[in-house]
Amino acid sequence: MASWNEGTDCCSWEGVTCDSSTGRVVDLDISCQQMDGSSPPDVGYYCRQFQSTLPHNNFISQYFPHLRGLNLAYNHFNGSTISSAIAKLTDLTRLNLSHTGFSGEIPSEFSHLKKLVSLDLSFNQVAFVRDEDYSNVLSNATNLSELWLQEVNMSNIKPSSFSNLSRSMKHLDVSDCGLTAASLKVLEVSSTNCFGKMLPDSIGNLKSLRVLSLDYNNFTGHIPSSIFNLPNLQWLGCSDNQLVGPIPSEIVHSSLHSVYLNNNFLNGTIPSWLLALPSMEILGLSYNQLTGEIPSYICYLASLLVIDLSNNNLSGSIPECLFNLAELSVLNLRNNNFHGPIPSSMFGNMSKLTHVDLNGNKLGGSLPAQSLATCKMLEVLDVGNNNVDDVFPQWLSNLPSLKVLILGSNSFHGAVTTSNSFSMLQILDLSNNYFNGSLPAGLFHKFPAMKMLKDKSEEVGTEYYIGLVNYKFSFVLTVKGKECVVNKFPSVFTTLDMSNNYFRGEIPDAIGELGSLLFLNLSHNNFVGPIPSSLGNMRELESLDLSSNRLSRKIPSQLTSLTYLSFLNLSRNSLVGPIPQGNQFGTFDAASYAGNEGLCGVPLSKKCGGDDEDGDHDQDSEPELESGGELFSWGFAGAGYGCGLVIGISTAYIMFSTRKPEWLVEIVENWTWRG
């Protein structure tokens, strides 16, 4: 303290910080690190030893009432107790009393320090005597983000007291504190910044643990095998970390029924023991780097509710013995390398199935009509991006709960007709197939859920509870050649995508009855005739793509009534006449109309004028077909020209998620661009 000279301004003293506007002392730091600029010395070393104890009267609060920071680390106070007068410094945000030789009880008055952000009491002979004293410190300091309590006696503290930890907590150290955790049953440490930290093997000492939730922490390294050997562990959540290596191949005992290891960097094969646990209900291994085939052991897990093996490198065929899983609600095998046909009898015993996602594999053959038709609770069926060769499965109309049907990017063919209504269907993707023929007007009467206007203020409608699990699925969209992910959407979300097929004839006026549609894509087909003016009745429409067809005549002025329309593509047709003006049409650029030589007016450079510009003279004319009977090259169309809308459904499990009752003013606000 050589710079502390009487008669000089104390604000110039080393270790003293004053407020620039008031001149008051707001920070006092006489720790060893402050004095010599080096790192703290080894444990047991003190830079100075005080002969007297820290005053227990109002000395501190009297002379330093506005302190925000107090650091006395590595100063020895001869085993004195911590003064309760410190608690009168109610503006304190940082308090460091580590390595100070204090002993005895930590004052209960510390609960008055409500502004604390950082508290370090480590390496002293002090103790929290009463459980409520520790709990009150945590519950009152709502902004506490750093708490160091190494070697503080906490033998009287119940593990449940840690439930009061601040949401701002970033660092917590309670090592060598004498915590009695042998009876700890639930440990949840989620959404903390533990980047670069490894899971401690000592977790395996918590023999009574039933629930271990360590999601969203950025833990690295391997998963300790001791975790899987906890004899009473039922729920294991380690999703969304940076864990690597294989899942331990052998265990001694485990009572696991729910495993969440999604979104890590795990590799290797699925260990056989994991699929031999008789009480297994939830198996979440998505977004890892797992290889090999699905072990046949899985077929003996009669209690399974959820299988999520999506986004791995698994291969082989889908086991037909999955037929035995009568309790299964969700099957997600998306984005793997499974091949061969979808087993014909696989779904025959799965009466409780609600979600099936097989998108992004190499599955062929036809849909297993006989067994799938028994899944009366099915809400989502996604077989997109495979090699399925079949006709339109109108028999799916017998599934009363079906909301999402994704058949895109396969080899489906033939006409699209149905005699029964798809009563709940909101999302239909038939894109990139070989469907042909005209669209009968009656087809659009079969989608009542696409007609009904709903309250846009409804809460997010993609969450489902399966047991205690909150389940969500999200959309993968391709717009203007770029992929984006819609992580959530309201229950009013409806879309129809029939792009990149061989449909012909006129677009029926009845399509305008689908008043709740948000996205409509009929691009890259052989549609002729006028754009139906009834499209103007689809007042909720936000995206309309009719590009690369053979449409002719004028653009209906009724389309200007689509006040939510944010994307329009009418390019590569034979449209003529002036482009309608008003409302959203003032926001579209020339690319929306490219390849229509007969169009004129804003935003095109071609101005309208004269009798020969009104387009009436060729209302009945159609462009001549090129050789082969097509106006454009399907190879070129398949390359992604234009702004085709390709929809896929990806499924994932999210524990402890929050429902938010919000309508997205613009869909793109929820898109995460990946292109």
C-alpha positions in Angstrom: 0.0 0.0 0.0 3.0 2.2 -0.6 0.9 4.6 -2.8 -1.6 5.2 0.0 -0.2 8.4 1.4 -2.2 10.7 3.7 -2.8 14.1 2.1 -3.1 12.7 -1.4 -6.3 12.0 -3.3 -7.3 8.5 -2.4 -8.8 8.1 -5.9 -5.2 8.0 -7.1 -4.3 5.2 -4.8 -3.6 1.8 -6.3 -6.5 -0.6 -5.8 -9.0 2.3 -5.3 -11.5 3.2 -7.9 -13.8 6.2 -7.7 -16.9 7.2 -9.6 -15.9 9.8 -12.2 -19.0 11.9 -11.6 -19.4 11.8 -7.8 -15.8 11.1 -6.7 -17.0 8.4 -4.3 -15.0 5.2 -3.8 -16.9 2.5 -5.6 -14.2 -0.3 -5.8 -11.6 -1.4 -3.4 -9.2 -4.1 -4.5 -6.2 -5.0 -2.2 -5.8 -8.6 -3.5 -2.4 -9.8 -4.3 -3.3 -10.0 -8.0 -4.0 -6.3 -8.0 -0.8 -5.3 -6.2 1.8 -7.0 -8.4 -0.1 -7.7 -11.6 0.6 -11.4 -11.5 -1.7 -14.4 -11.2 -3.0 -15.3 -7.7 -0.4 -17.2 -5.7 -0.6 -20.9 -4.8 -3.2 -22.0 -2.2 -1.9 -21.5 1.3 0.1 -18.4 0.5 -0.9 -15.0 1.7 0.6 -11.7 0.6 -0.1 -10.0 3.9 -1.3 -11.1 7.3 -3.3 -8.7 9.4 -2.8 -8.8 13.2 -6.3 -7.6 13.8 -9.6 -8.9 12.6 -11.9 -7.3 10.1 -14.0 -4.8 12.0 -17.5 -6.0 13.0 -19.0 -2.6 13.5 -20.1 -0.1 10.8 -16.6 0.7 9.8 -16.9 -0.6 6.3 -20.4 0.7 5.5 -19.5 4.0 7.2 -16.4 4.8 5.2 -17.3 3.0 1.9 -21.1 3.1 1.7 -21.2 3.1 -2.1 -18.8 0.2 -2.8 -19.7 -1.9 -5.8 -16.7 -4.1 -5.7 -14.7 -5.4 -2.8 -11.7 -7.8 -3.3 -9.7 -8.9 -0.2 -8.3 -12.1 -1.7 -5.1 -13.6 -0.3 -5.1 -11.4 2.8 -5.1 -13.4 6.0 -7.4 -12.3 8.8 -6.3 -14.7 11.5 -9.3 -17.0 11.5 -11.8 -14.2 12.3 -15.4 -14.5 11.3 -16.8 -12.6 8.3 -18.3 -9.3 9.4 -22.0 -9.0 8.9 -21.4 -5.3 8.3 -20.4 -6.2 4.7 -24.1 -6.9 4.1 -24.8 -3.2 4.5 -23.0 -2.5 1.3 -26.2 -3.1 -0.6 -24.7 -1.8 -3.9 -22.1 -4.5 -4.0 -22.0 -6.4 -7.3 -18.6 -8.2 -6.8 -17.4 -9.6 -3.5 -14.2 -11.7 -3.3 -13.2 -13.0 0.1 -11.3 -16.1 -1.2 -8.0 -17.2 0.6 -8.6 -14.8 3.5 -8.3 -17.1 6.5 -11.9 -16.4 7.6 -13.6 -19.1 9.7 -17.0 -19.7 11.2 -20.5 -19.0 10.0 -21.3 -17.1 6.8 -23.5 -14.3 7.9 -27.2 -14.8 7.1 -27.3 -11.1 6.3 -25.5 -11.8 3.0 -29.0 -12.4 1.6 -29.3 -8.6 1.6 -26.8 -8.3 -1.2 -29.4 -8.5 -3.9 -27.2 -6.9 -6.6 -24.4 -9.5 -6.4 -23.1 -10.7 -9.8 -20.0 -12.4 -8.5 -19.4 -14.0 -5.1 -16.2 -15.8 -4.1 -15.9 -17.3 -0.6 -13.6 -20.2 -1.6 -10.7 -21.7 0.3 -11.7 -20.6 3.8 -12.9 -22.4 6.9 -16.3 -20.9 6.7 -19.7 -22.6 6.5 -23.3 -22.2 5.5 -24.8 -23.4 8.8 -28.5 -23.3 7.8 -29.9 -24.4 4.5 -32.2 -21.4 4.4 -29.2 -19.0 4.6 -27.8 -20.4 1.4 -31.1 -20.6 -0.3 -31.9 -16.9 0.5 -28.6 -15.7 -0.9 -29.4 -17.5 -4.2 -33.0 -16.5 -4.4 -32.4 -12.8 -3.6 -29.3 -12.3 -5.9 -31.3 -12.7 -9.1 -28.4 -11.6 -11.3 -25.7 -13.8 -9.7 -23.7 -15.3 -12.6 -20.4 -16.4 -10.8 -20.3 -18.4 -7.5 -17.1 -19.9 -6.2 -17.5 -22.0 -3.0 -14.6 -24.4 -3.1 -13.9 -25.9 0.3 -16.8 -24.0 1.9 -18.5 -26.3 4.4 -21.9 -27.0 2.9 -22.6 -30.4 4.6 -25.9 -29.0 5.9 -27.1 -27.8 2.5 -29.7 -29.9 0.7 -29.2 -30.4 -3.1 -32.7 -29.0 -3.7 -31.4 -25.6 -2.6 -29.6 -25.3 -5.9 -33.0 -25.0 -7.6 -32.8 -21.3 -6.7 -29.8 -20.6 -8.9 -30.1 -17.5 -11.0 -30.9 -17.9 -14.7 -27.8 -15.7 -15.3 -25.5 -18.3 -13.7 -22.4 -19.0 -15.8 -19.9 -20.4 -13.4 -20.6 -22.5 -10.3 -17.9 -24.3 -8.3 -18.9 -26.3 -5.2 -16.0 -28.8 -5.2 -14.9 -30.2 -1.9 -17.8 -28.7 -0.1 -19.0 -31.8 1.8 -22.3 -31.8 -0.1 -24.3 -34.9 0.7 -25.5 -35.9 -2.7 -25.9 -39.6 -2.2 -29.7 -39.2 -2.2 -29.8 -36.8 -5.1 -32.5 -38.0 -7.5 -32.7 -35.2 -10.1 -29.9 -33.1 -11.6 -30.6 -30.6 -14.3 -27.9 -28.3 -15.5 -29.0 -27.0 -18.9 -28.2 -24.0 -21.2 -25.0 -23.0 -19.5 -21.7 -22.0 -21.2 -19.5 -25.0 -20.5 -17.6 -24.9 -23.8 -14.5 -27.0 -23.7 -15.5 -28.7 -20.4 -15.7 -32.4 -20.2 -18.4 -34.3 -18.3 -16.9 -35.4 -15.0 -16.6 -39.1 -14.3 -17.7 -38.4 -10.7 -21.3 -38.1 -11.9 -21.2 -41.9 -11.6 -21.0 -41.6 -7.8 -24.6 -40.3 -7.7 -26.1 -43.7 -7.2 -29.6 -42.5 -6.4 -29.8 -40.3 -9.5 -32.9 -40.9 -11.6 -33.0 -37.9 -13.9 -29.8 -36.3 -15.4 -30.4 -33.4 -17.8 -27.3 -31.8 -19.2 -28.6 -30.4 -22.5 -27.4 -27.2 -24.3 -24.1 -26.9 -22.4 -21.4 -27.3 -25.0 -19.8 -30.1 -23.1 -16.9 -31.8 -25.0 -15.1 -35.1 -24.9 -16.5 -38.6 -24.4 -19.6 -39.6 -22.4 -18.2 -41.3 -19.2 -19.3 -44.9 -19.0 -20.0 -44.4 -15.3 -23.1 -42.4 -16.3 -24.6 -45.4 -18.1 -23.9 -47.6 -15.0 -25.9 -45.5 -12.6 -28.3 -48.2 -11.3 -31.4 -46.0 -10.9 -31.0 -43.6 -13.8 -34.1 -43.5 -15.9 -33.8 -40.2 -17.9 -30.6 -39.2 -19.6 -30.5 -35.9 -21.5 -27.2 -34.8 -23.1 -28.5 -33.3 -26.3 -27.0 -30.2 -28.0 -23.5 -30.5 -26.7 -20.1 -31.2 -28.4 -19.7 -34.8 -27.2 -17.6 -37.1 -29.4 -16.7 -40.7 -29.8 -18.8 -43.8 -29.6 -21.5 -44.6 -27.1 -19.8 -46.9 -24.5 -20.1 -50.5 -25.8 -20.6 -52.2 -22.4 -22.4 -51.4 -19.2 -22.9 -53.3 -15.9 -26.5 -52.2 -15.1 -28.9 -49.5 -16.0 -32.7 -48.8 -15.7 -32.8 -46.2 -18.5 -36.1 -45.6 -20.2 -35.4 -42.2 -21.9 -32.2 -41.4 -23.8 -31.6 -38.0 -25.5 -28.2 -37.7 -27.2 -29.3 -35.7 -30.1 -27.1 -33.0 -31.8 -23.7 -34.2 -30.8 -20.7 -35.6 -32.7 -21.1 -39.2 -31.6 -20.0 -41.9 -34.0 -19.7 -45.7 -34.3 -22.6 -48.1 -34.1 -25.6 -48.2 -31.9 -24.5 -50.5 -29.0 -26.6 -53.6 -28.5 -27.2 -53.0 -24.8 -29.0 -49.7 -25.5 -31.6 -51.6 -27.5 -31.9 -54.4 -24.9 -33.2 -52.3 -22.1 -36.7 -53.6 -21.4 -38.2 -50.4 -20.2 -36.9 -48.1 -23.0 -39.5 -45.6 -24.1 -37.6 -42.7 -25.8 -34.6 -43.2 -28.0 -33.2 -39.9 -29.4 -29.9 -40.3 -31.3 -30.5 -37.8 -34.1 -27.9 -35.5 -35.7 -24.9 -37.7 -34.7 -22.5 -39.6 -37.0 -23.7 -43.1 -36.3 -23.1 -45.9 -38.8 -24.1 -49.5 -39.4 -27.6 -51.0 -39.4 -30.4 -50.8 -36.9 -29.9 -53.8 -34.6 -32.7 -56.3 -34.5 -32.8 -56.0 -30.7 -34.9 -52.9 -31.1 -37.9 -55.0 -32.0 -38.1 -56.4 -28.5 -38.5 -53.0 -26.9 -42.3 -53.3 -26.5 -42.5 -50.0 -24.5 -40.9 -47.8 -27.1 -42.8 -44.6 -27.8 -40.3 -42.7 -29.8 -37.5 -43.7 -32.2 -35.5 -40.8 -33.5 -32.4 -41.9 -35.5 -32.6 -39.1 -38.0 -29.6 -37.3 -39.7 -27.0 -40.1 -39.3 -25.2 -42.4 -41.6 -27.2 -45.5 -40.8 -27.7 -48.0 -43.7 -29.3 -51.3 -44.5 -33.0 -52.0 -44.7 -35.6 -51.0 -42.2 -36.3 -54.0 -40.0 -39.7 -55.5 -40.7 -39.9 -56.7 -37.1 -40.7 -53.1 -36.0 -44.2 -54.5 -36.4 -43.9 -55.5 -32.8 -43.7 -52.0 -31.5 -47.4 -51.5 -30.7 -46.9 -48.5 -28.4 -44.8 -46.5 -30.9 -45.9 -43.0 -31.6 -43.0 -41.5 -33.5 -40.7 -43.1 -36.1 -38.1 -40.7 -37.5 -35.4 -42.2 -39.7 -34.9 -39.1 -41.8 -31.7 -38.4 -43.8 -29.9 -41.7 -43.5 -28.9 -44.3 -46.2 -31.6 -46.9 -45.7 -32.5 -48.8 -48.9 -34.9 -51.4 -50.2 -38.7 -51.3 -49.9 -40.7 -50.0 -46.9 -41.7 -53.3 -45.2 -45.2 -54.1 -46.2 -46.5 -55.2 -42.8 -44.4 -52.9 -40.7 -47.2 -50.5 -39.6 -49.9 -53.1 -39.2 -49.7 -53.2 -35.4 -48.8 -49.5 -34.8 -52.3 -48.2 -34.0 -50.8 -45.3 -31.9 -48.5 -44.0 -34.5 -48.7 -40.2 -35.1 -45.5 -39.3 -36.9 -43.6 -41.1 -39.6 -40.6 -39.4 -41.2 -38.6 -41.5 -43.8 -37.5 -38.5 -45.9 -34.0 -38.4 -47.4 -33.2 -42.1 -47.8 -33.0 -44.6 -50.8 -36.3 -46.4 -50.1 -38.1 -47.8 -53.1 -41.2 -49.9 -53.9 -44.7 -48.7 -53.1 -46.2 -47.4 -50.0 -47.4 -50.2 -47.7 -51.1 -49.4 -48.1 -52.6 -52.3 -46.1 -50.6 -51.7 -42.9 -50.5 -47.8 -43.1 -54.2 -47.7 -43.5 -54.6 -49.1 -40.0 -52.7 -46.1 -38.4 -55.8 -44.0 -37.6 -53.9 -41.6 -35.4 -51.3 -40.7 -38.0 -50.8 -37.0 -38.3 -47.6 -36.7 -40.3 -46.4 -38.9 -43.1 -43.2 -37.8 -44.9 -41.6 -40.1 -47.5 -40.1 -37.3 -49.6 -36.7 -37.6 -51.3 -36.7 -41.4 -51.8 -37.3 -43.7 -54.8 -40.9 -44.7 -54.0 -42.7 -45.8 -57.2 -46.5 -45.7 -56.7 -49.7 -43.9 -57.7 -51.4 -41.2 -55.6 -52.4 -42.9 -52.3 -56.0 -41.7 -52.1 -56.6 -44.5 -49.5 -54.8 -42.2 -47.0 -58.0 -40.1 -47.0 -59.3 -42.8 -44.6 -56.9 -41.5 -41.9 -59.0 -39.0 -40.0 -56.0 -37.2 -38.3 -53.6 -36.8 -41.2 -52.4 -33.2 -41.4 -49.1 -33.4 -43.3 -48.5 -35.5 -46.4 -45.1 -35.2 -48.1 -44.5 -37.3 -51.2 -42.1 -34.9 -53.0 -39.1 -36.0 -55.0 -40.0 -39.6 -55.7 -41.4 -41.6 -58.7 -45.1 -41.2 -58.0 -47.1 -41.2 -61.2 -50.5 -41.2 -62.7 -53.5 -38.9 -62.1 -54.3 -37.3 -58.7 -57.8 -38.1 -57.8 -59.7 -39.0 -54.7 -63.3 -40.0 -53.9 -63.0 -39.2 -50.2 -62.0 -36.0 -48.4 -58.7 -35.5 -46.6 -60.5 -33.9 -43.7 -57.6 -32.6 -41.7 -54.9 -32.2 -44.3 -53.1 -28.8 -44.1 -49.9 -29.5 -46.0 -49.6 -31.5 -49.2 -46.4 -31.8 -51.2 -46.5 -33.7 -54.5 -43.6 -31.9 -56.1 -40.9 -33.4 -58.3 -42.7 -36.5 -59.3 -44.3 -37.9 -62.5 -47.9 -37.1 -61.8 -49.9 -36.3 -64.9 -53.3 -35.6 -66.3 -55.6 -32.7 -65.6 -56.7 -31.6 -62.1 -60.4 -32.3 -61.7 -62.3 -29.4 -60.0 -63.7 -31.8 -57.5 -60.2 -32.5 -56.1 -60.1 -29.2 -54.3 -63.3 -29.9 -52.6 -61.6 -32.7 -50.8 -59.3 -30.5 -48.7 -61.7 -28.8 -46.2 -58.8 -27.9 -43.8 -57.3 -25.8 -46.5 -60.6 -23.8 -46.8 -61.3 -22.9 -43.3 -60.0 -19.5 -42.2 -58.6 -19.7 -38.7 -57.5 -17.2 -36.1 -53.9 -16.2 -36.7 -53.4 -15.4 -33.1 -53.6 -19.1 -32.2 -50.6 -20.6 -30.4 -48.0 -22.6 -32.2 -49.7 -25.7 -33.4 -46.8 -28.1 -34.0 -46.2 -29.3 -30.4 -47.4 -32.7 -29.3 -47.0 -34.3 -25.9 -46.0 -37.9 -25.9 -45.9 -39.0 -22.3 -43.9 -36.1 -20.7 -42.1 -35.2 -23.9 -42.9 -32.1 -25.9 -42.4 -32.9 -29.6 -42.0 -30.5 -32.5 -41.3 -30.8 -36.1 -40.0 -28.1 -38.5 -40.1 -27.4 -42.3 -37.3 -27.4 -44.7 -38.2 -25.1 -47.6 -36.4 -24.3 -50.9 -37.1 -20.8 -52.1 -35.2 -19.2 -55.0 -32.8 -22.2 -54.9 -31.9 -21.6 -51.2 -32.8 -23.9 -48.4 -34.3 -22.4 -45.2 -35.7 -23.9 -42.0 -38.9 -22.8 -40.5 -38.4 -23.9 -36.9 -42.0 -23.2 -35.8 -45.3 -22.3 -37.4 -48.8 -21.5 -36.3 -51.6 -24.1 -36.5 -53.0 -22.2 -39.5 -50.1 -23.0 -41.7 -51.4 -24.5 -44.9 -49.5 -25.2 -48.2 -50.0 -27.0 -51.5 -47.0 -27.8 -53.7 -47.6 -29.7 -57.0 -44.6 -28.3 -58.9 -42.3 -30.1 -61.3 -44.8 -32.7 -62.6 -46.6 -33.3 -65.8 -50.0 -31.9 -65.0 -51.9 -30.4 -68.0 -55.1 -28.7 -68.9 -56.5 -25.6 -67.2 -56.2 -24.7 -63.5 -59.7 -25.3 -62.1 -61.5 -22.2 -60.7 -62.3 -24.4 -57.7 -58.7 -23.9 -56.4 -59.8 -20.5 -55.3 -61.9 -22.1 -52.6 -58.7 -23.0 -50.6 -59.0 -19.8 -48.7 -56.6 -20.6 -45.9 -53.6 -21.5 -48.1 -50.4 -19.6 -47.4 -48.2 -21.1 -50.1 -49.3 -22.3 -53.5 -46.8 -23.7 -56.0 -48.0 -25.1 -59.4 -44.8 -24.2 -61.3 -43.0 -26.4 -63.9 -46.0 -28.2 -65.3 -48.0 -28.0 -68.6 -51.0 -25.9 -67.4 -52.7 -23.9 -70.1 -55.4 -21.3 -70.3 -55.9 -18.3 -68.1 -54.9 -17.8 -64.5 -58.1 -18.3 -62.5 -59.5 -15.1 -61.2 -60.7 -17.1 -58.2 -57.2 -17.0 -56.9 -58.1 -13.5 -55.7 -60.3 -15.2 -53.1 -57.3 -16.7 -51.4 -56.8 -13.7 -49.1 -54.2 -15.4 -46.8 -51.9 -16.3 -49.7 -48.3 -15.2 -49.1 -46.5 -17.0 -51.9 -47.8 -17.8 -55.4 -45.7 -19.6 -58.0 -47.2 -20.4 -61.4 -43.9 -20.1 -63.4 -42.8 -22.3 -66.3 -46.2 -23.4 -67.6 -48.2 -22.5 -70.7 -50.6 -20.0 -69.1 -52.0 -17.3 -71.4 -54.3 -14.3 -71.5 -54.2 -11.4 -69.0 -53.1 -11.5 -65.3 -56.4 -11.2 -63.4 -56.8 -7.9 -61.6 -58.4 -9.8 -58.7 -54.9 -10.9 -57.7 -54.2 -7.4 -56.4 -56.6 -8.2 -53.5 -54.0 -10.6 -52.1 -52.7 -8.1 -49.5 -50.5 -10.7 -47.7 -48.7 -11.7 -51.0 -44.9 -11.3 -50.5 -43.7 -13.6 -53.3 -45.0 -13.9 -56.8 -43.5 -15.8 -59.8 -45.4 -15.8 -63.1 -42.3 -16.1 -65.3 -41.9 -18.3 -68.4 -45.5 -18.4 -69.5 -47.4 -16.7 -72.4 -49.2 -14.0 -70.4 -50.2 -10.8 -72.2 -51.5 -7.4 -71.5 -50.9 -4.8 -68.8 -49.6 -6.0 -65.4 -52.2 -5.1 -62.7 -51.2 -2.4 -60.3 -52.0 -1.7 -56.7 -51.3 -3.2 -53.2 -48.7 -5.9 -53.2 -48.2 -5.8 -56.9 -46.2 -2.6 -56.4 -43.5 -4.6 -54.6 -42.6 -7.2 -57.3 -39.8 -6.7 -59.7 -39.4 -7.7 -63.4 -38.2 -11.2 -62.5 -41.7 -12.1 -61.4 -42.8 -11.7 -65.1 -39.8 -12.7 -67.1 -40.3 -14.7 -70.2 -43.8 -13.4 -71.0 -43.2 -11.4 -74.2 -46.8 -10.1 -74.3 -46.8 -8.4 -70.8 -46.3 -4.7 -70.4 -46.4 -2.0 -67.8 -44.6 -1.5 -64.4 -42.2 -3.0 -63.5 -41.3 -4.0 -67.0 -39.5 -1.6 -69.4 -42.1 -2.3 -72.0 -44.9 0.3 -71.9 -48.5 -0.4 -72.6 -50.4 1.4 -75.4 -52.5 0.8 -78.5 -55.1 -1.8 -79.4 -52.5 -4.4 -80.0 -51.3 -4.2 -76.5 -54.4 -5.3 -74.7 -53.9 -9.0 -75.4 -57.6 -9.6 -76.3 -56.7 -10.8 -79.8 -55.1 -14.0 -78.7 -57.2 -15.0 -75.8 -57.7 -18.4 -77.3 -54.1 -18.9 -78.6 -51.7 -21.2 -77.0 -47.9 -21.5 -77.6 -46.8 -24.2 -79.9 -45.2 -27.3 -78.3 -41.6 -28.0 -78.9 -40.6 -31.4 -80.2 -41.4 -34.0 -77.6 -44.6 -32.3 -76.6 -43.1 -30.1 -73.9 -42.6 -26.3 -73.8 -39.5 -26.5 -71.8 -36.7 -28.9 -70.8 -37.5 -31.0 -67.8 -33.8 -31.4 -67.1 -33.5 -27.7 -66.9 -36.6 -27.4 -64.7 -35.2 -30.1 -62.4 -32.1 -28.0 -61.9 -34.1 -25.6 -59.8 -35.0 -22.8 -62.2 -37.3 -20.2 -60.7 -38.4 -20.2 -57.1 -39.9 -23.6 -56.6 -41.2 -24.3 -53.1 -40.1 -27.7 -51.9 -41.3 -28.7 -48.5 -40.0 -31.4 -46.2 -40.8 -32.1 -42.6 -38.0 -32.8 -40.2 -38.8 -34.2 -36.7 -36.9 -33.6 -33.6 -37.4 -33.8 -29.8 -37.2 -30.8 -27.7 -37.5 -31.2 -23.9 -38.7 -28.4 -21.7 -39.6 -26.1 -24.6 -41.7 -22.9 -24.3 -45.0 -22.3 -26.1 -45.2 -18.8 -27.5 -48.6 -17.5 -28.7 -47.4 -15.4 -31.6 -48.3 -15.1 -35.2 -45.4 -14.4 -37.5 -46.1 -11.2 -39.5 -43.8 -12.4 -42.2 -42.9 -16.1 -42.6 -39.3 -15.2 -43.4 -38.7 -14.0 -39.9 -38.6 -17.6 -38.8 -36.4 -18.8 -41.6 -32.8 -19.9 -41.0 -31.1 -19.7 -44.4 -28.8 -22.5 -45.2 -28.1 -21.9 -48.9 
